C-alpha cells in the first residue's frame, strides 16, 4: 500500500479536493497549498515524494516554483496547465518538470502518472544505493557517472537538467541501438506517453545543443526517420 507523501499546489478548490480524495483513497498522504509561495515553503520544509503543481497560481506562479525547487531538489514534479499551449509545456519541462497534464484531465490518468513517477524514483534510488551493476558509462568523448549524477564530454562537465541527464545516460548505456520514441518515453518518463513524442524531440534538441559541434547537423545523436534516435 502506498505511503508516500504528495504535495498538491492548486488554487481551484474543486480540483484540489477531488484529487486529494482520490490520492488518499489510494493510500497516499496528501498535503496541499493554494498559492505558489506556500507551496514552495512546503516543498522545502516537508520534502514530499512528489509534487503536483499548477502553473497559474496566486502570489507565485508554478513555473517560478518549479525553477526554485529544481535549484535544490530532484523531487518528481507534475505540472498542471489550463492553457493547453505547447509553449507552457515546453517551458515547464525546460525548468525541470518531469511531466505535465492539461486541464481538464482524468483523475485516473493523473494517478497513473503519479504512480509511474514514484515507481521510477524508487527504482533510481535503489540503483544508486546498490553496489551491483555498472554505475559509469563511457562512449567516445562522453562519460556518465550515475552515482554522482555527473556527465562530461572531452573531460568538460555538462550542465544538464535532470531529464537531460537521464536521457543521455540511457543513450550512452544503449549506444548503437535504435531507440523508438515510445521506448524512450517508457524508460525515461516511466509510462506510455502515446501521442506525446514531442517530449522526446524537445529533450533531444536540448541535448544536441550541449553535446554536438553543430546541433543542426548532429553526428552523435542521429534521427531515425519515422522511428526515433540512435547514439553513435
C-alpha positions as CSV (number, residue, x, y, z in Angstrom):
1,X,0.0,0.0,0.0
2,X,1.2,3.5,-0.9
3,X,2.7,5.6,2.0
4,X,4.4,8.3,0.0
5,X,3.6,12.0,0.7
6,X,2.4,14.1,-2.2
7,X,2.2,17.9,-2.2
8,X,-0.5,19.4,-4.4
9,X,-0.4,23.1,-5.2
10,X,-3.6,24.2,-6.8
11,X,-5.9,27.2,-6.3
12,X,-9.1,25.6,-7.8
13,X,-10.7,24.2,-4.7
14,X,-12.8,21.6,-6.6
15,X,-9.9,20.2,-8.4
16,X,-7.7,20.2,-5.2
17,X,-10.3,18.3,-3.2
18,X,-11.2,15.8,-5.9
19,X,-7.5,14.8,-6.5
20,X,-6.7,14.8,-2.7
21,X,-9.6,12.5,-2.0
22,X,-8.6,10.1,-4.8
23,X,-4.9,10.0,-3.8
24,X,-5.8,9.4,-0.2
25,X,-8.2,6.7,-1.2
26,X,-5.2,5.0,-2.9
27,X,-3.2,5.3,0.3
28,X,-1.1,8.4,-0.3
29,X,-0.6,11.1,2.3
30,X,-1.5,14.5,0.8
31,X,-0.6,18.0,1.8
32,X,-2.0,21.0,-0.1
33,X,-1.4,24.6,-0.8
34,X,-3.5,27.1,-2.8
35,X,-0.7,29.6,-3.7
36,X,2.8,29.4,-5.0
37,X,4.6,30.8,-2.0
38,X,3.0,28.4,0.4
39,X,3.6,25.5,-2.0
40,X,7.3,26.4,-2.3
41,X,7.6,26.6,1.5
42,X,6.0,23.2,2.0
43,X,8.2,21.7,-0.8
44,X,11.3,22.8,1.0
45,X,10.3,22.1,4.6
46,X,8.3,18.8,4.1
47,X,10.4,17.4,1.2
48,X,7.5,15.4,-0.2
49,X,8.0,12.4,-2.5
50,X,6.2,14.0,-5.4
51,X,4.7,17.4,-6.3
52,X,1.6,18.2,-8.4
53,X,2.0,21.8,-9.4
54,X,-0.4,24.1,-11.2
55,X,1.1,26.7,-13.5
56,X,-1.4,29.5,-12.8
57,X,-1.2,30.3,-9.1
58,X,-1.6,33.4,-6.9
59,X,1.5,35.1,-5.3
60,X,4.0,33.0,-7.2
61,X,3.3,31.1,-10.5
62,X,4.1,27.4,-10.8
63,X,6.9,27.9,-13.3
64,X,8.8,30.0,-10.8
65,X,8.1,27.5,-8.0
66,X,9.4,24.7,-10.2
67,X,12.5,26.6,-11.0
68,X,13.2,27.3,-7.4
69,X,12.6,23.7,-6.3
70,X,14.9,22.4,-9.1
71,X,17.8,24.5,-7.7
72,X,17.8,22.3,-4.6
73,X,16.0,19.0,-5.3
74,X,15.1,16.4,-7.9
75,X,11.6,15.7,-6.4
76,X,9.4,14.4,-9.2
77,X,7.1,17.3,-10.4
78,X,3.9,17.0,-12.5
79,X,2.8,20.4,-13.9
80,X,-0.9,21.2,-14.4
81,X,-1.8,23.7,-17.1
82,X,-5.2,25.0,-18.2
83,X,-3.9,26.7,-21.3
84,X,-3.0,23.6,-23.3
85,X,-0.4,25.6,-25.2
86,X,2.7,23.8,-26.3
87,X,4.9,26.7,-25.1
88,X,3.7,26.3,-21.5
89,X,4.5,22.5,-21.6
90,X,8.0,23.1,-23.1
91,X,8.8,25.8,-20.6
92,X,7.7,23.6,-17.7
93,X,9.9,20.7,-19.0
94,X,12.8,23.1,-19.6
95,X,12.6,24.2,-16.0
96,X,12.9,20.6,-14.8
97,X,9.3,19.3,-14.5
98,X,9.1,15.6,-15.1
99,X,5.6,15.6,-16.6
100,X,2.7,17.8,-17.5
101,X,-1.1,17.2,-17.8
102,X,-3.6,19.6,-19.4
103,X,-6.9,20.6,-17.7
104,X,-9.5,19.2,-17.8
105,X,-7.9,15.9,-17.0
106,X,-8.9,12.4,-15.9
107,X,-8.0,11.9,-12.2
108,X,-7.4,8.2,-13.1
109,X,-4.8,9.3,-15.6
110,X,-3.2,11.7,-13.2
111,X,-2.9,9.0,-10.5
112,X,-1.4,6.6,-13.1
113,X,1.3,9.2,-13.8
114,X,1.9,9.7,-10.1
115,X,2.4,6.0,-9.6
116,X,4.7,5.7,-12.6
117,X,6.9,8.6,-11.5
118,X,7.1,7.4,-7.9
119,X,7.9,3.9,-9.1
120,X,10.7,5.3,-11.3
121,X,12.1,7.5,-8.5
122,X,12.1,4.4,-6.2
123,X,14.0,2.4,-8.8
124,X,16.6,5.1,-9.3
125,X,17.1,5.3,-5.6
126,X,17.6,1.6,-5.3
127,X,20.0,1.6,-8.2
128,X,22.0,4.4,-6.6
129,X,22.2,2.5,-3.3
130,X,23.2,-0.8,-4.9
131,X,26.8,-1.9,-5.2
132,X,25.9,-4.2,-8.0
133,X,25.8,-3.3,-11.7
134,X,27.7,-0.6,-13.6
135,X,27.4,3.0,-12.3
136,X,29.5,4.5,-15.0
137,X,29.2,4.6,-18.8
138,X,31.6,5.8,-21.4
139,X,31.3,6.1,-25.2
140,X,33.6,8.1,-27.3
141,X,34.0,11.5,-25.7
142,X,31.0,11.2,-23.3
143,X,31.4,9.9,-19.8
144,X,28.4,9.3,-17.4
145,X,28.7,8.7,-13.6
146,X,25.3,7.6,-12.3
147,X,26.3,7.7,-8.7
148,X,27.5,11.3,-8.7
149,X,24.9,12.3,-11.3
150,X,27.6,13.9,-13.5
151,X,28.3,13.9,-17.2
152,X,31.4,15.1,-19.1
153,X,32.3,15.4,-22.8
154,X,36.0,15.6,-23.6
155,X,36.6,15.9,-19.9
156,X,34.5,19.0,-19.6
157,X,31.4,18.9,-17.3
158,X,28.0,19.1,-19.0
159,X,25.3,21.3,-17.3
160,X,22.3,19.0,-17.7
161,X,18.8,19.3,-16.4
162,X,17.5,16.1,-14.6
163,X,15.7,14.7,-17.6
164,X,18.5,15.6,-20.0
165,X,20.9,13.6,-17.7
166,X,18.6,10.6,-17.7
167,X,18.1,10.7,-21.4
168,X,21.8,11.0,-22.2
169,X,22.6,8.2,-19.7
170,X,20.0,6.0,-21.5
171,X,21.5,6.8,-24.9
172,X,25.1,6.0,-23.7
173,X,24.0,2.8,-22.0
174,X,22.4,1.7,-25.3
175,X,25.0,3.1,-27.7
176,X,24.5,2.0,-31.3
177,X,20.9,0.8,-30.6
178,X,17.9,2.1,-32.5
179,X,15.6,3.5,-29.8
180,X,12.0,4.3,-30.6
181,X,10.3,7.4,-29.1
182,X,7.8,5.2,-27.3
183,X,10.6,3.1,-25.8
184,X,12.5,6.2,-24.7
185,X,9.3,7.7,-23.2
186,X,8.6,4.5,-21.3
187,X,12.1,4.2,-19.9
188,X,12.8,7.9,-19.1
189,X,9.3,9.1,-18.2
190,X,8.1,5.8,-16.7
191,X,4.9,5.1,-18.6
192,X,3.4,5.2,-22.1
193,X,3.2,8.7,-23.5
194,X,1.2,7.8,-26.6
195,X,0.8,10.9,-28.7
196,X,3.4,12.8,-26.7
197,X,6.5,12.1,-28.7
198,X,7.1,15.8,-28.9
199,X,8.5,15.5,-25.4
200,X,11.4,13.3,-26.6
201,X,12.1,15.5,-29.6
202,X,12.4,18.6,-27.4
203,X,14.8,17.0,-24.9
204,X,16.9,15.5,-27.8
205,X,17.1,19.0,-29.3
206,X,18.3,20.4,-25.9
207,X,20.9,17.6,-25.6
208,X,22.2,18.3,-29.1
209,X,22.8,21.9,-28.2
210,X,25.1,20.8,-25.4
211,X,27.0,17.9,-27.0
212,X,27.0,18.4,-30.7
213,X,29.5,20.7,-32.5
214,X,26.8,21.6,-35.0
215,X,23.3,20.9,-33.4
216,X,21.7,21.5,-36.8
217,X,23.8,18.7,-38.3
218,X,24.1,16.1,-35.5
219,X,26.8,13.5,-35.6
220,X,26.3,11.9,-32.1
221,X,22.6,11.6,-31.6
222,X,21.1,10.8,-35.1
223,X,17.5,10.8,-36.1
224,X,16.0,7.6,-37.4
225,X,13.3,8.9,-39.7
226,X,9.8,7.7,-38.6
227,X,11.3,5.7,-35.7
228,X,13.4,7.5,-33.1
229,X,17.1,8.0,-32.4
230,X,20.5,6.3,-32.2
231,X,23.6,7.4,-30.4
232,X,26.7,6.6,-32.4
